[in-house]
Amino acid sequence: MEFYWTTKSISELSNLPDQERKAIWRLCWAKASRTWKTRVEVFVFWVALIFCIGFSVNTWGLWGGIIVGIIAGAVIGIIYAQLVIRRTMPYIREELNSHVPSSNSHEKQ
């Protein structure tokens, strides 16, 4: 399983210039974020984070809640980022394939 830290670590985008990579990422993330699956993932992310903070405040007080909230936010955030990238990958491939000239257009006439 590949682990992505940035958009540059996505193999499909790694050899593109920064501006183009960012533009493709923004476009594809906008498409992916409109799906119901992505919206469910966002909801689950926030519910999990709020649950962790609420549980820890109830158990260890305010400072415990803050510390657990920071740790849980980082861990859940990393997991969520991986889900976001994987949800966006089909749109990235589609976008890149739409800009690749077909092999038939270069044939000799």
SVG drawing of the C-alpha trace seen along z (x, -y; Angstrom):
<svg xmlns="http://www.w3.org/2000/svg" viewBox="-24 -27 33 29">
<polyline fill="none" stroke="black" stroke-width="0.4" points="0.0,0.0 1.4,-3.3 1.5,-6.2 1.0,-9.7 2.4,-12.7 1.9,-15.4 0.5,-15.7 4.1,-15.3 4.2,-11.8 1.3,-10.8 3.1,-9.0 0.7,-10.3 1.4,-13.9 5.0,-13.7 6.6,-14.6 4.4,-17.6 5.4,-21.2 4.1,-22.6 1.5,-24.9 0.0,-22.2 0.1,-19.6 -1.8,-22.0 -4.3,-22.9 -5.1,-19.3 -5.3,-18.4 -7.8,-21.3 -9.9,-20.4 -10.0,-16.7 -10.6,-17.2 -13.5,-19.5 -15.0,-16.7 -14.4,-14.0 -15.8,-16.1 -19.2,-16.2 -19.7,-12.5 -21.8,-11.1 -19.0,-8.7 -16.6,-11.6 -19.3,-13.5 -19.9,-10.4 -16.1,-10.2 -16.0,-13.9 -18.9,-13.3 -17.3,-10.2 -14.0,-12.1 -15.7,-14.8 -17.8,-12.4 -14.7,-10.4 -12.8,-13.5 -15.6,-14.9 -16.1,-11.6 -12.4,-11.3 -12.3,-14.8 -15.6,-14.4 -14.6,-11.1 -11.2,-12.3 -12.6,-15.5 -15.1,-13.4 -12.3,-11.0 -9.3,-13.2 -10.6,-16.8 -10.0,-19.8 -6.3,-19.3 -6.7,-15.7 -9.3,-16.5 -7.0,-19.1 -4.0,-16.7 -6.1,-13.7 -7.8,-16.1 -4.4,-17.1 -3.2,-13.5 -6.5,-12.1 -6.8,-15.0 -3.3,-14.3 -3.9,-10.5 -7.4,-10.8 -6.2,-13.6 -3.5,-11.4 -5.9,-8.6 -8.4,-11.0 -5.8,-12.5 -5.0,-9.0 -8.7,-8.4 -9.1,-11.7 -6.1,-11.0 -7.4,-7.5 -10.9,-8.9 -9.4,-11.5 -7.1,-9.2 -9.7,-8.1 -10.4,-11.8 -6.7,-12.5 -6.2,-9.7 -9.2,-10.8 -7.9,-14.4 -4.4,-13.3 -5.8,-10.9 -8.0,-13.6 -4.9,-15.8 -2.8,-13.0 -2.9,-13.1 -4.1,-9.9 -1.5,-7.8 -3.6,-8.0 -3.1,-11.8 0.7,-11.4 0.4,-8.9 2.1,-9.9 -0.3,-11.1"/>
</svg>
